[in-house]
């Protein structure tokens, strides 16, 4: 026969074992989930790495195409004017285009900032005025009275 205190201690021991097993199982499940997420992330990074390399190659090809176009225009200008003047003319054209593009970009950014500021100000005003007060609701279309 066992003493009444023995049953309580063995019950507590079984509960402790069950809790320990539950903790180990939960930890193993969490480790498995972390491994799965890590593997998914690494696969995505690998795919992105290949895509990034392809974009880099496309960028290099684009720069080479621009350089070829520049050389073609420069050679064409050198056929009708002295070499130094042709280079200066092309430099002036490039500088003017760069300035115009920068001004257009600045104007677009300012316009976007103004729209964003206006939207944020409207949201702030809506928040300051508080929640809308419930009023009488209009009947739904098609509802019979």
trRosetta pair geometry for C-beta under 8 A, 3 or more apart (Angstrom, degrees):
i j d omega theta_ij theta_ji phi_ij phi_ji
2 6 4.2 -110 175 75 109 141
2 7 6.3 122 111 -50 128 80
3 6 4.6 106 57 -10 76 103
3 7 7.9 -141 94 -5 49 78
4 7 6.2 -47 -161 25 40 110
4 8 7.2 36 148 -14 65 104
5 8 5.7 -57 -158 36 42 113
5 9 6.4 36 151 -18 73 106
6 9 5.9 -57 -147 38 34 106
6 10 6.2 27 158 -14 69 107
7 10 6.0 -59 -145 40 29 105
7 11 6.1 31 155 -20 65 109
8 11 5.7 -56 -147 37 29 112
8 12 6.3 28 154 -18 64 106
9 12 5.6 -52 -146 37 33 111
9 13 6.3 38 151 -23 64 104
10 13 5.3 -49 -147 34 35 117
10 14 6.5 37 152 -19 65 100
11 14 5.8 -50 -148 35 32 109
11 15 6.4 32 152 -17 64 105
12 15 5.5 -52 -147 38 34 113
12 16 6.2 37 151 -22 65 105
13 16 5.6 -53 -147 36 31 112
13 17 6.3 32 153 -19 65 103
14 17 5.6 -51 -147 36 33 111
14 18 6.3 34 153 -19 65 105
15 18 5.7 -53 -146 37 31 111
15 19 6.2 31 153 -19 65 106
16 19 5.7 -53 -145 37 30 110
16 20 6.2 31 154 -20 64 106
17 20 5.7 -54 -147 37 31 111
17 21 6.3 30 154 -17 65 105
18 21 5.7 -53 -147 38 31 110
18 22 6.2 34 153 -21 64 106
19 22 5.5 -52 -146 37 31 114
19 23 6.3 34 153 -20 64 104
20 23 5.6 -53 -149 35 31 112
20 24 6.4 30 153 -17 65 104
21 24 5.7 -54 -147 38 33 109
21 25 6.1 32 154 -19 67 107
22 25 5.7 -54 -144 38 29 111
22 26 6.2 29 156 -19 64 107
23 26 5.8 -55 -144 37 29 109
23 27 6.2 28 156 -18 64 107
24 27 5.7 -56 -147 38 30 110
24 28 6.2 29 155 -18 65 107
25 28 5.7 -55 -146 37 30 110
25 29 6.3 32 154 -19 64 106
26 29 5.7 -53 -147 37 31 112
26 30 6.3 32 153 -19 64 105
27 30 5.7 -53 -147 37 31 111
27 31 6.4 33 152 -20 65 104
28 31 5.6 -51 -147 36 33 112
28 32 6.4 35 153 -21 64 104
29 32 5.7 -52 -149 35 31 113
29 33 6.5 31 153 -18 64 105
30 33 5.7 -54 -149 36 32 111
30 34 6.3 32 153 -19 66 105
31 34 5.7 -54 -146 37 32 111
31 35 6.3 34 154 -20 66 105
32 35 5.7 -53 -148 36 31 112
32 36 6.4 31 153 -19 64 106
33 36 5.7 -54 -148 36 32 112
33 37 6.3 30 154 -16 66 105
34 37 5.8 -54 -146 38 31 109
34 38 6.2 34 153 -21 65 107
35 38 5.6 -55 -146 36 30 112
35 39 6.3 30 155 -19 65 106
36 39 5.8 -53 -147 36 30 110
36 40 6.4 30 153 -17 63 106
37 40 5.7 -54 -149 38 32 112
37 41 6.2 32 153 -20 66 107
38 41 5.7 -56 -147 38 30 111
38 42 6.3 29 155 -18 65 106
39 42 5.8 -53 -145 37 30 110
39 43 6.4 32 155 -19 63 105
40 43 5.8 -56 -151 36 30 111
40 44 6.4 29 152 -18 65 106
41 44 5.7 -55 -149 37 32 110
41 45 6.3 33 153 -20 66 105
42 45 5.6 -51 -145 36 33 112
42 46 6.4 37 154 -21 65 102
43 46 5.7 -51 -150 33 32 112
43 47 6.5 30 152 -16 64 104
44 47 5.7 -54 -149 37 33 110
44 48 6.2 31 152 -17 66 107
45 48 5.5 -55 -144 41 32 111
45 49 6.1 41 151 -29 65 103
46 49 5.5 -49 -147 30 31 116
46 50 6.8 29 154 -16 62 100
47 50 6.0 -54 -155 35 33 108
47 51 6.4 30 149 -14 65 108
48 51 5.4 -56 -147 42 36 112
48 52 5.9 40 153 -24 69 105
49 52 5.6 -50 -144 35 29 113
49 53 6.5 30 155 -19 62 103
50 53 5.8 -52 -150 34 32 111
50 54 6.5 32 150 -18 63 104
51 54 5.6 -54 -150 36 34 112
51 55 6.4 34 151 -18 66 103
52 55 5.6 -52 -147 37 34 111
52 56 6.3 37 152 -21 65 103
53 56 5.5 -50 -148 34 33 114
53 57 6.5 37 152 -19 64 103
54 57 5.6 -51 -150 35 33 113
54 58 6.4 34 151 -19 64 104
55 58 5.5 -53 -147 37 34 113
55 59 6.3 39 152 -22 65 103
56 59 5.6 -51 -150 33 32 114
56 60 6.6 34 152 -19 64 102
57 60 5.7 -51 -149 34 33 110
57 61 6.4 31 153 -15 65 106
58 61 5.7 -55 -148 39 33 111
58 62 6.3 37 151 -22 65 106
59 62 5.5 -53 -147 35 32 114
59 63 6.5 32 155 -19 65 102
60 63 5.8 -52 -150 34 32 110
60 64 6.4 31 152 -16 64 106
61 64 5.7 -55 -148 38 33 112
61 65 6.3 36 152 -22 65 104
62 65 5.6 -52 -148 34 32 113
62 66 6.5 32 153 -17 64 103
63 66 5.7 -54 -150 37 33 111
63 67 6.3 34 151 -20 65 105
64 67 5.5 -52 -146 36 33 113
64 68 6.4 36 153 -20 65 103
65 68 5.7 -52 -149 35 31 112
65 69 6.4 32 152 -18 64 104
66 69 5.6 -53 -148 37 33 111
66 70 6.3 38 152 -22 66 104
67 70 5.5 -50 -148 34 33 115
67 71 6.4 33 153 -19 65 103
68 71 5.7 -52 -148 36 32 110
68 72 6.4 35 152 -22 64 105
69 72 5.6 -53 -148 34 33 114
69 73 6.4 29 155 -15 66 104
70 73 6.0 -57 -149 38 30 106
70 74 6.1 29 154 -19 65 110
70 90 7.4 105 -159 178 84 138
71 74 5.6 -55 -143 39 30 113
71 75 6.2 31 158 -19 66 106
72 75 6.0 -55 -148 36 27 108
72 76 6.4 27 153 -19 62 108
73 76 5.6 -57 -150 37 32 113
73 77 6.4 29 154 -17 66 105
73 90 6.3 131 117 -115 114 123
74 77 5.8 -56 -148 38 31 108
74 78 6.3 33 153 -22 65 107
74 86 6.1 106 -159 143 66 114
74 87 6.8 32 -140 -91 111 66
74 90 5.7 -31 -92 -46 82 165
75 78 5.6 -52 -145 35 32 114
75 79 6.8 42 152 -30 61 98
76 79 5.8 -48 -159 20 34 115
76 80 7.6 3 154 3 61 103
77 80 6.4 -75 -158 46 38 93
77 81 6.0 -33 169 41 78 104
77 86 3.6 145 119 -145 110 104
77 89 6.1 -163 -161 71 147 130
77 90 6.3 -153 14 -49 162 107
78 81 7.0 -83 -120 66 26 63
78 82 7.8 -22 -140 157 66 19
78 83 5.3 24 -128 -102 107 66
78 86 4.6 -99 -72 11 61 173
80 86 7.9 123 61 -91 70 111
81 85 4.6 -93 149 91 120 122
81 86 5.1 156 79 -62 101 85
81 89 7.2 72 72 -9 154 144
82 85 4.7 80 64 15 86 107
82 86 6.8 -153 93 -12 40 90
83 86 5.7 -57 -147 33 28 113
83 87 6.6 25 157 -16 64 105
84 87 5.9 -56 -150 37 31 108
84 88 6.3 27 154 -16 66 108
85 88 5.6 -55 -144 40 33 111
85 89 6.1 38 155 -23 66 105
86 89 5.8 -51 -146 34 28 112
86 90 6.4 24 156 -14 62 107
87 90 5.9 -57 -147 39 30 108
87 91 6.2 33 152 -21 64 108
88 91 5.5 -54 -146 36 31 114
88 92 6.4 34 154 -20 64 104
89 92 5.8 -55 -151 35 30 112
89 93 6.5 29 152 -18 64 105
90 93 5.6 -51 -147 35 34 112
90 94 6.3 34 154 -17 66 105
91 94 5.8 -54 -147 38 31 110
91 95 6.2 31 155 -19 65 108
92 95 5.7 -54 -143 38 29 111
92 96 6.2 30 157 -19 64 106
93 96 5.9 -55 -147 37 28 110
93 97 6.4 27 155 -16 63 107
94 97 5.8 -57 -148 39 30 110
94 98 6.2 31 154 -21 65 107
95 98 5.6 -54 -147 36 30 112
95 99 6.4 30 155 -19 65 105
96 99 5.8 -54 -148 36 31 110
96 100 6.4 28 155 -16 65 107
97 100 5.8 -56 -145 39 31 110
97 101 6.2 29 157 -16 66 109
98 101 5.9 -57 -145 40 28 109
98 102 6.2 30 155 -21 64 108
99 102 5.7 -55 -146 36 29 111
99 103 6.4 28 156 -17 64 106
100 103 5.8 -54 -147 37 30 110
100 104 6.3 29 155 -17 64 107
101 104 5.7 -54 -145 38 32 111
101 105 6.2 33 154 -20 65 107
102 105 5.7 -55 -147 38 30 112
102 106 6.3 33 154 -21 64 105
103 106 5.6 -51 -145 35 31 112
103 107 6.4 31 155 -19 64 104
104 107 5.8 -54 -150 36 31 111
104 108 6.5 30 153 -18 64 106
105 108 5.7 -55 -148 36 32 110
105 109 6.3 30 155 -17 66 106
106 109 5.8 -56 -147 37 31 109
106 110 6.3 31 155 -18 65 107
107 110 5.7 -54 -146 38 31 111
107 111 6.3 32 154 -20 64 106
108 111 5.7 -54 -147 36 31 111
108 112 6.3 30 154 -17 65 106
109 112 5.7 -54 -147 38 31 110
109 113 6.2 33 153 -20 65 106
110 113 5.6 -55 -146 37 31 112
110 114 6.3 33 154 -22 65 105
111 114 5.7 -52 -148 34 31 112
111 115 6.5 30 154 -17 64 104
112 115 5.8 -53 -149 36 33 110
112 116 6.3 31 153 -17 65 108
113 116 5.7 -56 -146 40 31 111
113 117 6.1 33 155 -21 66 107
114 117 5.7 -52 -144 37 29 111
114 118 6.3 32 155 -20 63 106
115 118 5.7 -55 -150 36 30 112
115 119 6.4 29 153 -18 64 106
116 119 5.8 -55 -148 37 31 110
116 120 6.3 29 155 -16 66 107
117 120 5.8 -56 -145 40 30 110
117 121 6.2 32 155 -21 65 107
118 121 5.7 -54 -145 36 29 112
118 122 6.4 31 155 -19 63 105
119 122 5.7 -53 -149 35 31 112
119 123 6.4 30 152 -17 64 105
120 123 5.6 -54 -148 38 33 111
120 124 6.2 35 152 -21 66 105
121 124 5.6 -52 -146 36 32 112
121 125 6.4 34 153 -19 64 103
122 125 5.7 -52 -149 35 32 112
122 126 6.4 33 151 -19 64 104
123 126 5.6 -53 -149 36 33 113
123 127 6.4 31 153 -17 66 105
124 127 5.7 -54 -147 38 32 110
124 128 6.3 34 153 -21 66 106
125 128 5.7 -53 -144 36 31 112
125 129 6.4 30 157 -21 64 106
126 129 6.0 -56 -149 33 29 110
134 137 7.9 -33 -172 -51 91 94
139 143 4.7 -132 171 67 106 127
139 145 6.6 -72 -93 -77 168 98
140 143 4.5 91 63 -27 83 123
